[in-house]
Amino acid sequence: MRQAIVLHFVVGILACLSVSHVEADDPYRFLTWEVSYGDISPLGVKQRGILVNGQFPGPTVNAVTNDNVIVNVINKLDEPLLITWNGVKQRKTSWQDGVLGTNCPIPPNSNWTYRMQMKDQIGTFTYFPSTLMHRAAGGFGGFNILARSVIPVPYPKPYEEFTVLVSDWWKKDHKELQNILDSGAPFPLPDGILINGLPRSTSFSVLPGQTYLFRVSNVGLTTSINFRIQGHTLILVEVEGSHTAQEVYESLDIHVGQSSSFLVTVHENPNDYFIVASTRFTKPIFTATADLQLEGSRSPASGQLPTGPTYEVHWSMKQARTVRWNLTANAARPNPQGSFHYGTINVIRTLVLANSAENINGKKRYCVNKISFENPETPLKLADYFNIPGVFTLNSTQDTPPAGPAVLGTSVIGTTLHDFVEIVFQNNENTIQSWHFDGYDFWTVGFGGGQWNTTMRRRFYNLVDAPTRYTVQVYPNGWSAILVSLDNKGMWNLRSAIWPRRYLGQELYVRVWNNEVSPYTEYDIPENAILCGKAKK
């Protein structure tokens, strides 16, 4: 079988000749990233961080709808590595998704080149390492997709845009945190939270009276946050590629893995202001601040920090229901978002997925419908492509939570291309959950408490203007419901965005399939694909 091909892009035209599965007529952006260890001290204690081109956080990627983004990742770590692109749909090519179910990891001291097109997407996204507990040491950054100039956005052009990455943080090394999980011990609370890699001192320079777009993402491991700016209101205009009705907020909850974009008009009074992020549903509450620095300011930010919610779960759920789709706005295409009447489409299948904390073989594990996921040595996508037996069994996970003991397994749900599916995330635990679906966005149609049943559709579902997004929160002892059109063929990771839970098994894969072999439905295996496990033999 083919060996991995090491690619070096020297000049743009040669690179274009080597690129497959991207569109030649659209612009190209070529990036070379060296991922390495380096010393950082975000909380005042020197520790080993994961840097991208020497930066922590990593560089922000700014692309435009339909751009081809080619990223040559050079792994200088001492362990295999993958980068995943949180929210980038990877249309027709789950080969580029950067998770262990689709890709063999990049070995140390070698490289692999991702070839991605930002097909029909706009919005605020992120990237981070998907392997082991690497993201606890960094390696994350912002990934923004701007609209094409011919597609209007539903708000005036801001004076400038800012990318804001909020993360919980630990002073422990990522391998120490991994060992804690491997031992079965409880995962510790964070030691603090950061805004763009710092608990304080990050600053954003602005002009009085001007309007700015803040793209805010929660890139943490475990912790929901609340975001606010002293003395200012936030106009929510986008969540994860979906233009929203422009509600005004004093503060907004952003859960693990989620992104939101706000318009902020700076006061004329030339004083600085605090930007605040604080944790939700934790004891104690951790807070990070940054500075909104006005040109000509006469004084630094001062006074009491604006207060935010702390433990109020119902407050957060009520707020979540106020985030609505902007039905008349265009997204990446000229047609209005609201022209797709999702609430009138027949649901083909309902999946009720219950998370649980279990003890399996004397060790703590996290499960979905009683199965705790184990990654096989052969990526699922490679096993599927090469028809390798014994790697996974379709539909080993039941559509509803079963009785009986929890087990280890490799969960793959089989679906058909273009199925329209309802997924209910049932959370019977006392902690908030967050779920992410690679390759897709979905309509977040309902949130509720207690046990979901079919009457919830009539009582709680928003079938008119629910926003689409790629990560949804599930409140303690409650449920969240989504509708998703499975129009992207491939093998796609459906996982807990709360990383310790994902590391210990709270994930599965969804195989979206038809029997047509055609680039119109799915691209072929990349020429530079790394082969491992049974695919290499």
FENJOSUL-V90259 format. One record per residue. RES is the residue in three letters. PHI is phi in degrees with one decimal (* if undefined). PSI is psi in radians with two decimals (none if undefined). D_CENTER is the distance of its C-alpha to the mean C-alpha in Angstrom with 2 decimals. Layout:
RES/PHI/PSI/D_CENTER
RES/PHI/PSI/D_CENTER
//
This chain:
MET/*/2.89/32.95
ARG/-67.7/2.52/31.31
GLN/-92.6/2.84/30.35
ALA/-62.7/2.46/27.40
ILE/-105.9/2.18/28.35
VAL/-87.1/2.12/27.90
LEU/-110.1/2.36/27.41
HIS/-125.6/2.11/28.50
PHE/-93.0/1.95/28.24
VAL/-96.3/-0.85/31.40
VAL/-131.2/2.68/31.95
GLY/-57.9/-0.72/29.90
ILE/-68.1/-0.64/32.33
LEU/-67.2/-0.65/32.39
ALA/-63.5/-0.75/28.64
CYS/-59.7/-0.64/28.67
LEU/-66.1/-0.50/31.25
SER/-90.7/-0.13/29.12
VAL/-89.0/2.26/25.93
SER/-118.5/2.83/25.43
HIS/65.0/0.41/23.06
VAL/-133.8/2.93/22.41
GLU/-95.2/2.10/24.56
ALA/-68.9/-0.41/27.51
ASP/-82.9/-0.20/28.34
ASP/-98.6/2.71/25.15
PRO/-61.7/2.70/24.70
TYR/-113.5/2.51/23.44
ARG/-128.4/2.08/21.62
PHE/-105.8/2.20/22.38
LEU/-127.0/2.45/20.69
THR/-120.5/2.12/21.92
TRP/-118.3/2.19/19.96
GLU/-100.8/2.06/21.78
VAL/-99.9/2.08/19.69
SER/-144.9/2.92/22.16
TYR/-83.3/2.65/23.08
GLY/-162.9/2.78/24.62
ASP/-77.8/2.29/25.97
ILE/-135.4/2.80/24.06
SER/-142.8/1.02/25.18
PRO/-61.9/-0.55/22.58
LEU/-111.8/0.43/24.45
GLY/84.1/0.04/27.85
VAL/-118.2/2.19/27.95
LYS/-64.1/2.29/27.89
GLN/-151.5/2.95/25.38
ARG/-85.1/2.11/23.84
GLY/-111.5/2.87/20.60
ILE/-103.2/2.10/18.60
LEU/-109.5/2.61/19.20
VAL/-114.6/2.00/18.30
ASN/52.6/0.70/21.65
GLY/77.4/0.12/22.91
GLN/-110.6/2.49/20.36
PHE/-137.0/2.08/18.39
PRO/-59.1/3.01/15.80
GLY/-70.3/2.98/15.57
PRO/-64.5/2.56/16.69
THR/-79.9/2.33/14.91
VAL/-95.3/2.20/14.81
ASN/-118.0/2.04/16.44
ALA/-127.5/3.08/17.10
VAL/-123.9/2.61/18.74
THR/-41.8/2.29/18.31
ASN/75.5/-0.01/19.62
ASP/-59.2/2.59/19.81
ASN/-95.3/2.10/19.90
VAL/-111.4/2.05/17.93
ILE/-112.3/2.01/19.56
VAL/-120.0/1.97/18.27
ASN/-90.3/1.91/20.78
VAL/-98.6/2.11/19.31
ILE/-104.9/2.05/22.21
ASN/-90.9/1.88/21.70
LYS/-104.4/0.24/24.08
LEU/-79.9/3.07/22.85
ASP/-97.1/0.20/25.12
GLU/-139.3/2.72/22.71
PRO/-59.1/2.66/20.96
LEU/-141.4/2.52/17.52
LEU/-135.1/2.56/14.60
ILE/-109.8/2.31/11.83
THR/-112.1/2.73/8.73
TRP/-116.0/1.60/7.31
ASN/-67.0/1.83/3.64
GLY/103.0/-0.29/5.35
VAL/-74.3/2.17/8.67
LYS/-75.2/-0.35/10.81
GLN/51.9/1.00/13.28
ARG/-54.6/2.15/16.09
LYS/65.6/0.24/18.70
THR/-149.2/1.29/17.55
SER/-65.9/-0.13/15.30
TRP/-58.0/-0.42/17.38
GLN/-98.9/0.15/15.03
ASP/-73.5/-0.47/11.78
GLY/76.1/0.65/12.37
VAL/-129.2/2.84/12.39
LEU/-69.3/-0.28/15.78
GLY/-79.3/-0.25/16.38
THR/-120.8/-0.42/16.59
ASN/-132.2/2.46/17.64
CYS/-73.4/2.41/20.26
PRO/-69.2/2.75/19.16
ILE/-77.7/2.08/20.78
PRO/-65.5/2.79/23.86
PRO/-58.2/2.54/24.91
ASN/59.5/0.60/26.88
SER/-142.7/-3.10/25.79
ASN/-140.3/2.83/23.38
TRP/-148.3/2.56/21.44
THR/-110.8/2.09/20.57
TYR/-81.7/2.40/17.49
ARG/-126.2/1.81/18.73
MET/-126.2/2.53/16.33
GLN/-115.1/2.39/17.25
MET/-84.3/0.98/15.37
LYS/-66.1/2.06/17.27
ASP/52.7/0.73/17.70
GLN/-130.7/2.57/14.57
ILE/-134.0/2.82/14.49
GLY/128.4/-2.91/12.20
THR/-112.6/2.12/9.81
PHE/-137.2/3.14/6.80
THR/-145.1/2.99/6.31
TYR/-135.7/2.76/7.50
PHE/-169.5/2.86/8.78
PRO/-68.7/2.37/11.31
SER/-101.7/-0.06/10.70
THR/-92.0/2.46/14.41
LEU/45.7/-2.33/16.30
MET/-112.3/0.52/15.58
HIS/-58.8/-0.63/15.36
ARG/-67.2/-0.26/12.37
ALA/-70.1/-0.19/14.84
ALA/-108.9/0.00/16.96
GLY/122.0/-2.47/14.77
GLY/73.9/0.14/13.91
PHE/-104.5/2.83/10.87
GLY/-167.9/3.07/11.17
GLY/-88.3/2.64/10.54
PHE/-140.7/1.84/10.48
ASN/-111.1/2.36/12.48
ILE/-115.9/1.97/14.17
LEU/-88.6/2.71/17.47
ALA/-72.5/2.61/19.77
ARG/-64.1/2.67/22.83
SER/-62.3/-0.44/26.00
VAL/-83.3/-0.12/27.57
ILE/-109.3/2.01/24.96
PRO/-71.6/2.56/25.52
VAL/-100.7/2.68/22.90
PRO/-85.5/0.62/24.06
TYR/-159.5/2.73/24.82
PRO/-61.0/2.60/27.03
LYS/-60.8/2.16/25.78
PRO/-70.9/2.76/24.76
TYR/-64.1/-0.63/26.82
GLU/-160.9/2.78/23.86
GLU/-114.4/2.54/20.07
PHE/-125.1/2.40/18.40
THR/-99.0/2.17/14.97
VAL/-122.0/2.06/14.44
LEU/-111.0/2.05/12.20
VAL/-107.2/2.30/12.98
SER/-143.8/2.47/12.86
ASP/-73.7/2.80/15.15
TRP/-149.6/2.55/17.47
TRP/-120.7/2.53/20.13
LYS/-78.8/-0.29/23.37
LYS/-73.5/2.61/23.50
ASP/-65.7/2.63/22.75
HIS/-62.4/-0.53/19.74
LYS/-73.8/-0.54/22.39
GLU/-67.6/-0.72/24.13
LEU/-63.6/-0.68/21.10
GLN/-63.7/-0.72/20.74
ASN/-63.6/-0.63/24.44
ILE/-59.6/-0.81/24.18
LEU/-65.1/-0.74/21.85
ASP/-63.8/-0.52/24.13
SER/-78.6/-0.25/27.13
GLY/88.7/0.05/26.02
ALA/-74.7/2.72/26.32
PRO/-62.8/2.46/24.18
PHE/-73.9/2.32/21.17
PRO/-74.5/2.78/22.33
LEU/-63.6/2.69/21.27
PRO/-65.8/2.84/19.82
ASP/-90.9/-0.16/22.54
GLY/171.2/-3.09/21.05
ILE/-130.1/2.78/18.16
LEU/-127.2/2.62/17.71
ILE/-116.9/1.98/17.25
ASN/51.9/0.75/16.66
GLY/88.5/0.05/18.02
LEU/-137.0/2.53/20.98
PRO/-78.0/-0.40/22.08
ARG/-147.9/2.96/24.58
SER/84.5/-0.22/25.98
THR/-63.7/2.41/23.05
SER/-134.1/2.66/24.69
PHE/-129.0/2.02/24.17
SER/-85.9/2.23/27.45
VAL/-136.9/2.89/28.32
LEU/-106.7/2.39/31.46
PRO/-55.7/2.39/33.06
GLY/85.1/-0.19/32.82
GLN/-88.7/2.75/30.03
THR/-108.3/2.32/26.75
TYR/-123.4/2.66/23.44
LEU/-104.0/2.11/19.85
PHE/-103.1/2.04/17.42
ARG/-96.9/1.87/13.74
VAL/-111.5/2.20/12.27
SER/-127.4/2.47/8.86
ASN/-94.1/1.79/8.69
VAL/-102.4/0.36/7.85
GLY/-74.6/3.11/10.31
LEU/-93.4/-0.65/11.15
THR/-137.2/-0.26/12.95
THR/-120.8/2.18/13.85
SER/-68.2/2.63/13.42
ILE/-130.9/2.80/14.95
ASN/-117.1/2.32/17.31
PHE/-116.6/2.41/17.70
ARG/-160.3/2.85/21.13
ILE/-129.7/2.21/23.70
GLN/-54.1/2.21/27.31
GLY/73.3/0.12/29.67
HIS/-131.1/2.71/27.25
THR/-104.4/2.81/25.46
LEU/-115.6/2.16/22.05
ILE/-98.6/1.93/22.01
LEU/-76.3/2.12/18.67
VAL/-119.6/-0.27/18.43
GLU/-159.1/2.43/14.90
VAL/-129.9/2.00/11.66
GLU/50.8/0.85/8.82
GLY/88.4/0.12/11.68
SER/-120.1/2.07/14.17
HIS/-68.3/2.34/17.30
THR/-110.8/2.78/18.42
ALA/-60.6/2.38/21.93
GLN/-86.9/1.25/22.67
GLU/-73.5/2.66/23.19
VAL/-106.2/2.30/24.26
TYR/-127.5/2.58/22.94
GLU/-77.9/-0.62/24.34
SER/-157.1/2.83/21.04
LEU/-141.8/2.42/17.71
ASP/-77.8/2.38/15.55
ILE/-130.7/2.03/11.85
HIS/-90.8/2.96/10.35
VAL/-56.6/2.22/8.11
GLY/87.9/-0.08/4.38
GLN/-94.8/2.79/6.14
SER/-136.5/2.54/8.00
SER/-144.2/2.58/11.70
SER/-121.1/2.35/14.59
PHE/-125.3/2.51/18.15
LEU/-91.5/2.31/21.58
VAL/-130.6/2.10/23.83
THR/-96.7/2.11/27.53
VAL/-76.0/2.41/29.14
HIS/-63.0/2.68/32.40
GLU/-73.4/-0.45/35.64
ASN/-62.9/2.01/36.76
PRO/-79.1/1.12/36.29
ASN/-123.6/2.70/34.90
ASP/-79.0/2.78/31.63
TYR/-134.9/2.70/29.11
PHE/-83.2/2.40/26.59
ILE/-102.0/2.29/22.85
VAL/-128.0/2.36/21.71
ALA/-127.4/2.29/18.67
SER/-135.3/2.70/19.68
THR/-77.0/2.67/18.37
ARG/-113.0/2.48/18.64
PHE/64.0/0.53/20.42
THR/-124.0/2.66/21.54
LYS/-130.4/1.98/25.10
PRO/-78.2/3.07/25.73
ILE/-88.4/2.27/23.65
PHE/-103.4/2.50/22.17
THR/-133.8/2.42/22.24
ALA/-123.6/2.60/21.39
THR/-129.8/2.67/23.09
ALA/-133.2/3.01/23.19
ASP/-113.7/2.30/26.00
LEU/-92.2/1.75/26.37
GLN/-96.6/2.00/29.35
LEU/-86.9/2.40/31.71
GLU/-62.2/2.30/34.08
GLY/79.4/0.24/37.54
SER/-60.1/2.44/36.34
ARG/-95.6/-0.21/39.30
SER/-155.6/2.59/37.48
PRO/-70.8/2.93/34.29
ALA/-59.6/2.40/31.90
SER/-153.4/3.09/33.81
GLY/87.5/-3.12/34.45
GLN/-70.6/2.41/32.57
LEU/-65.2/2.50/28.79
PRO/-61.6/2.35/27.64
THR/-77.2/2.64/27.14
GLY/-133.4/2.94/24.05
PRO/-67.6/2.76/23.59
THR/-121.9/-1.25/23.39
TYR/-107.8/-0.03/23.72
GLU/-73.0/1.66/24.24
VAL/-67.6/-0.78/22.10
HIS/-63.6/-0.64/24.04
TRP/-57.5/-0.79/23.59
SER/-66.3/-0.71/19.80
MET/-65.1/-0.73/20.14
LYS/-61.8/-0.73/22.70
GLN/-63.5/-0.71/20.60
ALA/-58.4/-0.59/17.69
ARG/-73.3/-0.27/20.39
THR/-84.2/-0.19/21.40
VAL/-82.1/2.00/18.28
ARG/-128.8/2.73/19.66
TRP/-70.2/2.43/19.41
ASN/-84.8/1.78/21.71
LEU/-69.7/-0.46/23.87
THR/-95.7/-0.16/25.97
ALA/-81.1/2.58/23.45
ASN/-78.5/2.68/22.59
ALA/-106.0/-2.03/19.07
ALA/-82.7/-0.36/19.08
ARG/-109.2/2.88/22.34
PRO/-66.9/-0.47/25.61
ASN/-73.6/2.51/25.71
PRO/-62.1/2.60/24.65
GLN/-55.4/-0.71/21.54
GLY/-71.7/-0.08/24.02
SER/-72.3/-0.22/26.00
PHE/-97.6/1.82/23.82
HIS/-88.9/1.36/25.33
TYR/-61.1/-0.53/22.85
GLY/-72.0/-0.14/24.96
THR/-103.0/0.01/27.93
ILE/-89.1/2.40/26.52
ASN/-70.4/2.31/27.79
VAL/-80.3/2.20/25.41
ILE/-81.8/-0.59/26.22
ARG/-154.8/2.50/24.74
THR/-115.7/2.23/23.37
LEU/-111.8/2.24/21.29
VAL/-111.7/1.95/21.43
LEU/-111.6/2.02/19.16
ALA/-106.4/2.20/20.27
ASN/-84.1/2.65/18.72
SER/-157.5/2.64/21.44
ALA/-96.7/2.22/22.47
GLU/-133.6/2.90/25.27
ASN/-114.7/2.02/27.80
ILE/-124.1/2.13/28.23
ASN/55.2/0.65/30.99
GLY/80.1/0.11/31.29
LYS/-124.8/2.56/27.69
LYS/-68.8/2.32/24.87
ARG/-139.8/2.77/22.23
TYR/-114.8/2.50/19.56
CYS/-129.2/2.79/19.98
VAL/-123.7/2.05/19.04
ASN/48.9/0.81/22.39
LYS/73.6/0.16/24.26
ILE/-117.0/2.21/22.77
SER/-99.7/2.12/20.99
PHE/-72.3/2.36/19.28
GLU/-120.9/2.25/20.90
ASN/-74.8/2.16/19.90
PRO/-72.6/2.89/23.08
GLU/-69.1/-0.35/24.44
THR/-106.9/2.13/24.04
PRO/-54.7/2.46/20.64
LEU/-57.5/-0.69/20.72
LYS/-65.4/-0.71/20.45
LEU/-66.5/-0.74/23.40
ALA/-60.8/-0.70/25.35
ASP/-65.9/-0.78/24.93
TYR/-65.7/-0.77/25.98
PHE/-92.4/0.10/28.95
ASN/54.4/0.84/29.93
ILE/-87.3/2.09/29.97
PRO/-78.1/2.82/31.13
GLY/80.8/0.16/30.30
VAL/-94.9/-0.76/26.61
PHE/-153.0/2.82/25.24
THR/-122.3/2.18/26.75
LEU/-61.0/2.47/25.33
ASN/59.7/0.61/24.96
SER/-72.8/-0.34/25.67
THR/-92.4/2.28/23.46
GLN/-75.2/2.74/25.36
ASP/-72.7/-0.31/24.24
THR/-133.7/2.77/25.16
PRO/-61.8/2.20/25.31
PRO/-90.3/2.92/28.39
ALA/-86.0/3.02/30.98
GLY/100.6/3.11/31.96
PRO/-74.6/2.76/30.68
ALA/-82.0/2.60/27.24
VAL/-137.3/2.82/27.09
LEU/-82.6/2.56/25.13
GLY/-173.3/3.11/24.09
THR/-118.7/1.65/21.94
SER/-85.3/2.13/20.60
VAL/-134.2/2.10/20.28
ILE/-93.3/2.22/20.69
GLY/-92.2/2.25/22.73
THR/-134.9/2.98/22.45
THR/-109.1/2.42/24.18
LEU/-51.8/2.30/22.87
HIS/80.6/0.12/22.95
ASP/-61.0/2.55/23.06
PHE/-110.7/2.02/21.98
VAL/-123.1/2.49/20.59
GLU/-101.7/2.24/20.20
ILE/-121.2/2.20/17.91
VAL/-110.7/2.15/18.83
PHE/-96.4/1.97/17.00
GLN/-101.0/2.12/19.97
ASN/-114.5/1.85/19.69
ASN/-99.6/0.27/23.14
GLU/-103.6/2.95/22.27
ASN/-90.0/0.13/22.87
THR/-117.4/2.65/19.41
ILE/-70.7/2.54/16.39
GLN/-114.4/2.82/13.68
SER/-144.5/2.24/10.04
TRP/-119.7/2.39/9.00
HIS/-123.7/2.48/6.28
PHE/-122.1/1.90/8.23
ASP/-65.3/2.61/8.06
GLY/81.9/-0.08/10.67
TYR/-145.5/2.76/10.84
ASP/-117.0/2.94/10.64
PHE/-152.1/2.80/13.06
TRP/-85.5/2.17/15.54
THR/-88.9/1.53/15.17
VAL/-86.4/-0.34/18.91
GLY/-160.6/2.56/19.88
PHE/-131.7/2.51/19.67
GLY/-164.3/2.98/22.63
GLY/-101.4/2.79/24.40
GLY/77.2/-2.69/26.26
GLN/-91.7/2.31/26.36
TRP/-71.5/2.49/25.16
ASN/-146.1/3.04/27.94
THR/-64.8/-0.37/28.74
THR/-69.6/-0.31/30.43
MET/-64.1/-0.47/27.12
ARG/-59.4/-0.81/26.53
ARG/-73.4/-0.59/29.60
ARG/-84.8/-0.59/29.23
PHE/-125.9/-0.28/25.63
TYR/-74.3/2.41/23.81
ASN/-98.2/1.83/23.17
LEU/-104.5/0.33/24.12
VAL/-119.5/-0.93/24.74
ASP/-139.2/0.69/22.08
ALA/-69.5/2.43/18.93
PRO/-73.9/2.70/15.92
THR/-92.5/2.48/13.44
ARG/-156.1/3.09/9.73
TYR/-113.2/-0.05/6.86
THR/-139.5/2.32/6.41
VAL/-127.8/2.44/9.94
GLN/-87.7/2.65/11.98
VAL/-130.1/2.08/15.21
TYR/-75.3/2.74/18.06
PRO/-54.9/2.36/20.55
ASN/51.4/0.80/23.12
GLY/-147.3/-2.92/21.65
TRP/-143.1/2.72/19.78
SER/-134.0/2.49/17.27
ALA/-121.9/2.42/17.93
ILE/-129.8/2.71/16.14
LEU/-117.7/2.38/17.84
VAL/-140.4/2.35/16.49
SER/-93.8/1.96/18.58
LEU/-82.6/1.34/18.24
ASP/-107.3/0.25/19.26
ASN/-127.4/1.75/17.37
LYS/-65.7/2.45/19.42
GLY/151.3/-2.94/18.14
MET/-112.7/2.01/16.80
TRP/-124.6/2.36/13.25
ASN/-80.8/2.17/11.33
LEU/-112.4/1.97/10.95
ARG/-141.0/2.77/10.03
SER/-67.8/2.26/10.13
ALA/-78.0/-0.20/7.21
ILE/-83.3/1.85/10.45
TRP/-63.9/-0.69/11.17
PRO/-59.4/-0.62/14.97
ARG/-69.6/-0.72/14.96
ARG/-63.9/-0.74/12.92
TYR/-59.0/-0.61/15.32
LEU/-98.9/0.40/18.20
GLY/112.8/0.00/17.53
GLN/-86.6/1.32/15.35
GLU/-163.7/2.93/13.89
LEU/-158.5/-3.13/15.59
TYR/-124.6/2.61/15.63
VAL/-115.6/2.06/16.71
ARG/-92.0/1.97/19.32
VAL/-101.6/2.09/19.86
TRP/-144.0/2.58/23.32
ASN/-143.9/2.99/26.61
ASN/-87.2/0.01/29.60
GLU/-74.6/2.27/29.74
VAL/-103.3/1.76/29.50
SER/-161.2/2.45/28.74
PRO/-65.7/-0.17/26.50
TYR/-75.0/-0.34/26.28
THR/-114.6/-0.59/24.09
GLU/-159.4/2.37/22.62
TYR/-76.4/2.71/23.23
ASP/-73.3/2.94/25.17
ILE/-57.4/2.36/24.15
PRO/-63.4/2.58/23.80
GLU/-62.6/-0.48/27.01
ASN/-97.2/0.26/25.37
ALA/-58.4/2.33/23.57
ILE/-80.3/2.33/24.04
LEU/-107.5/2.46/25.88
CYS/-151.5/3.05/26.05
GLY/58.9/-2.46/27.33
LYS/-69.1/-0.32/29.59
ALA/-73.3/-0.28/28.50
LYS/-94.7/-0.24/30.27
LYS/-83.5/none/33.48
//
